[in-house]
Amino acid sequence: MVVTRGVPVLAWSSALRSDTAKQLTRLAEQPWVVHHVAAMPDAHVSEGVAVGSVFATRDVVVPGALGTDLGCGVSAVRFETAPRVDRRALEALLDAWTQRIPVGDEEHRRPLVDVPRTLFDAPLSTNELERTRARLVPRHLGTLGGGNHFVELDRAHDGTTWLLVHTGSRGLGGSIGHHHGRIAGKLGALSLDAPDGRAFWSDLSWALDFAKANRDAIMAQAIAAAREVLGLEPDDDSRLDLHHNFAQREEHFGEACVVHRKGAIHAPEGRLALIPGSMGTASYVVRGRGHAAAFASASHGAGRVMTRREARAHISRHHLERQLRGVVFDASRQHLVEEAPTAYRDVMEVLEDETDLVEPVLRLEPLVVLKG
């Protein structure tokens, strides 16, 4: 536990850095935080609020505590067939994904996926956001973005094959987050009983829907390529999807709360969830334990131990290729040193820190990775 002048910080990390602890302390000292702040095992410094922060309020929402990649999360599906495939076939799959799924700053010059009309049904809070939506939805739906976003084919220890997609709301979520962040201030809270708070809550709900639709669109393209190249068929009943930058109404400690999760997943008791590792290490399907003190939450990944700048300075391309020698990826992309396994905590250490939050169910080893 981290002692603060506000509410306590309960940390599940055995490797909590002092700069992360300072951000968590600053959050815990805000007047609108109730009960305590829960820090996940993968907690690390980020803009405004540390990644891996979970906290509750009573009747306010804090836009600056959620970041700008609203609704970012991970989807997964298991394939009914799991053939052994050679490296050449996996390279063909990566090439097919590259042709179908724009990454980084790339966007669709013309829509390659059908845009659901429901994405335009709910009004956004300003005319400017409406115009941004009309312009960006056709361009960004079905695009991966950059950073640690990925599409990945994994082999589980039980012999099954899994497809994972990690991305969020792209430029739309960023526009919504920046707009309401300017209204609220850096760590300002908006009352849900006031127009500004209701406007952000409505726009946030839309951003979560768009993030999910974006993962669905990418998943459809990735599955189509896996079917064509490898003959794989998905088991639709196995589908999982989880946000990890969001706020929602829940009940904790006998009262209604607004739980904010930045870089953390909701892990109620018995519910399956996903905790991805780095691009060269395992990911896990886990089962939530619904731990009360963690607001029924868990980590969203392995957690960075190097900033992107530090990774570029200390990790060579040769080192990256050596770490990923068993994984098919695009070695020509120089910036991928930022996503080297060395830049992240060992996901096994993270899981050991949260044994009371989740139970590991399946270990997924990466075979081929498309990074943003």
N, C-alpha and C positions, 0 to 999 in steps of 0.2 A: 504494500500500500504506500502511495506517495502522499505525504502530509501537505496540505495546502491551507490557505486562509479561507477557502471556500469549502465546497463539499470534498470528500476524499476522492482520490484516484485509485481504483483497483486495477492492477496491472497483471496480465497473464504472461508477460514477456520476461524471460530470463536474460535478455540481452537488451534491455531498455537503455538507450543512450541518453546522456544528460540533456542534449538539445531537444530530444523528443519529450523528455520529462518536463522541460520548461513549457513547451507548447501545451501539454496536457494540464499542467498546473494553471496556466493562463485560462484555459477553458473552464476548469473547475471553479475558478474564482468569479465567473460571470454570474450575475444575479438571477438569471432565469434557469440555471441548471438545478435539477432536483435530484435528491437521493445521493448520487455519486457519478463519476465518470468511469467507464469501463474501457481499458486499453487492451486491445487484442495482441496476440503474440507477434504479429507482423507490424506492429506500430512503428512508424518512422516519420520524420519531419516532412511537412508539406506546406504549401501556401495556406496561411490562415489557421487551419486546424490540422493536427497530425493525422495522417492516414492511419486507420485502425482505431479511431475514436468512436465510442458509442455513448450517448447520453440522452437523458429525457428532459422534457419541459412539460409544463401543465397546459398552457393555452397560447403558446407562441411558437413560431417557426423561425429558424435562423438560416437564411440563405447562404451566408458566408461559411457555414460549417459543413456544407455538402460539396463544395468545390463546383466546378463547371461542367464536368462530364457526368451530368445527372443521369441516373438510371444505368450507368455502366454496370456490366455484369457478365455472367458466363452461362452459356447454354451447352447442353451435351445430349447426345443420343447414342444408343448402342446399336450395332449392326447385328442382324440375325445370323449372318455368315461371317466367319473369321478365317479366310484363307491365308496361308503363308505367302507373303509377297516378297520379291527380291527388290534390291535397291533401284534397279532400272524402272520397275513399275511405280515405285514411290516417287521417283524423279518425274515420271510422267504425270502423276497425280499433282505434284507441286506445280508443274507447268500448267496443267488444266486449271488449278485454282488461280494462278497468277493471271490467266487470260480472263477469268470470270469475275474476280473480286478485286476492285481497286483498293490500294493500300496507301498509307501515308497521307500526303496532301491530294492524292488523286481522287477524282470524282467522276460520276457518269456524265459524259457529254450528251448522251441521250439515254433515257431510262432503259435499263436492261431487265428490270423487274417491274411487275405490276404494282402500282402504288394504291394501297387500300384507301377507298374514299373515306373510311372512318377516321383517317388521320387528319381530315379537314373538318370533321363534324363539330368538334369542341372549339369554341372561340378562344383565342389567346387574348391577353389582357391589354395589348396595345396594337395600334395599326402597324407600327414598325415591326413588331414580332409577327404579325399576320403576313406582312410582305416578305419577311425573311423566311417564314415557313413555306410560302408559295414558291419562292425561288430555290430553296435548298432541299426540300423533301425529295423532289425527283432526282436531284444530283447526289444526295448523300445516302438515301435508302439503299442498303445493300453494299455499303463501303465500310472498310475495316478501320480506317484512321491509322494513327501512328502510336508511338510509345510502346507500351507492353501489350497492346492488343494483338490477338493471334487467332489463326485457325490451325487446328492440330489433329492429327490422327494418332491414336494411342492404342497400345496393346495392353490388356489387363492380365493379371496373373492367372485368372481363370480361363484364359484363352480367347476371351471376347475382344472385339475391337470397338473403340469409341471415337466419336468425333466431338471436339470441343471448339466453341467459338466464344471469344472474349472481345467485346466492344460495347459501345454505349450510344449516346444520343448525338454524337458528332457535333457539327456546328450549331445545330438547333438548341441542344442543351446548353452549349456555351453561351449563346445569345441570351437565353432565358436566365441562366445563372448570373451573367454580368449585369443584365438589366435590373434584376431584383437585388443584387448585391450593392449596386449603386444607391438604390432606395434605402436599404436597411443599414448600410455602412459595413465596415470590415467584419465586425462580429455583433452587428445589431440584430435585434429580434423584432419580428413583426407579429402583432396580435392577430390571432385567427378570427377574432370578432370584428376586425377592422378591414376596410377595403383593400389596403396594401397586402395584408396577410392572406386574405381570401384570394386575391389575384395571384400571389405566388403559389399558393397551394393548388390552384386550378392549373396553372402553367406547369408546375412540377408534375402533376398527374399526367398531363399530356406528354411531357418529356419522358416519363417512365414508359408510357405506351409506345412512343416512337423508338426508344432504345430496344424494347422487346421486338418490335416490328423489324428493326434493323438486323438484330440477331437472327430472326426468323428468315429474312431474305437471304442473308449470307449462308445460313444453314442449308437453305434450299439449293443454292448454287453449289455449295461444297458437297452435298449429298449427290446431286446430279453428276458431278465429276467423279465421285467415288464409285457410282454405279457404272458409268461408262468405262472407267479405266480399270477398276478392280472387281467389278461385278458385285459390289456390296449393296445390301438392302437394309434400310433402317427398321428397327423395332420402335414404332411410334409410341408405344406404351411406356418406353423407357425414358422418354424426353424429360429433361430437367432444365429449369431456367431460374436464375437468381440475380436480383439486383444487389449491388454493394455500395452505391452512392445514393441514398434516398432517406426520406422521412415518412413515417406512417403512424397512425393512431393505434395504440395497443394499451393493454391493461397490465400494470406492474405494481407490486406492493400494495394491491388493493385500491388503486386509483387509475383513472384514465390518464394516459400520457401521450405525448408526441415524441416518439423515439427517433433520434437522428443517428444514422450510421454512415460514416465516411470511411470507405475501404473496409467494410465489415458486412457479413451476411446475417440474415435472420435464420437461426437454427433451432426451431422449436423441437420439443421432444419427439423423436421418432421420424422426423422428416429428413429425407435424403437431401444432401447438398453437395457442393463442389468446392474443393480448395486446390487451385492450380499451383504448380511449382514454377521454376524458371523454364526457359525454352529447352534446356538440356537435361532437366531432372523430372522426376515423377510428379504427377498430379494425383489427387485422391477423390474418390466418391466417399462421403462420410455420412453418418447419421447423427442428427442433432440430439443433444441431451436436454435442451431447454433450460440451461442453467440460469437461475433467477438473478443472481448478482451480476451476470453479464447481459442482462436484458434479453436472454435467450439468443445470444449472438455468438459468432465465431469469426476467425480470421478469413480474409478474402484471398489470401495467397501466401507466398513465402516471405514477402517483405524485403525491401531494398536495404542493403548495407552500404552501398555506394551511391552517390548522386550520379546523374548521367555525365556530368563534367568529370567527376572522379574516375568513372569507368573509362571514359575516352582517354584519360591521361595515364591510366595504369594497366589497362587490358589491351593487349595486342591482338591483331587479327589472327595471328598464328595460335595464340593461346585460346581464342574463341573456337577456332577450328578443331583444336586438340580436344577441348571439352565436349564438342558436339560431333565427334567422329562417328558415332553410331546413329546420328539423326540426319535426315535429309532436310536441308534448308538452302536458301539462296546465299551462298558465301560471297557473292559479288557486292553485297550491300554493306558498305563500310560502317554505317551507324549501328549495326547490330552488336558491336562490342558493348553498347550500353545495356544490352539485354543478356549478356553472358551470365552463366550460372554463378560466377564469382561475385557478381554485383548484387546477389540476393542471399538471404539466409537459406540454410539447408531446410527444406520443407519438413524433413523428419524432426528437426529441432522444434519447429513451429508446432507440429502435431503433439510432440511430447509436452509442450507448454500448455496445451489446451485439452488434455485428456478428460477434464471434467466438462468440457464444452461440446465435444464431438467424439464419435467413435468411428475410426477408419473402417471402411467396408471393402473398397477395391483400390489397389495401387495401379495407376495407369502410366505406362512407360511410353514416351514420345517416339514415334516412328518418322513422321514428317511434319514440319512446322512452316507455316506462312506467317511472317511477322509484319506488323504495321510499320 
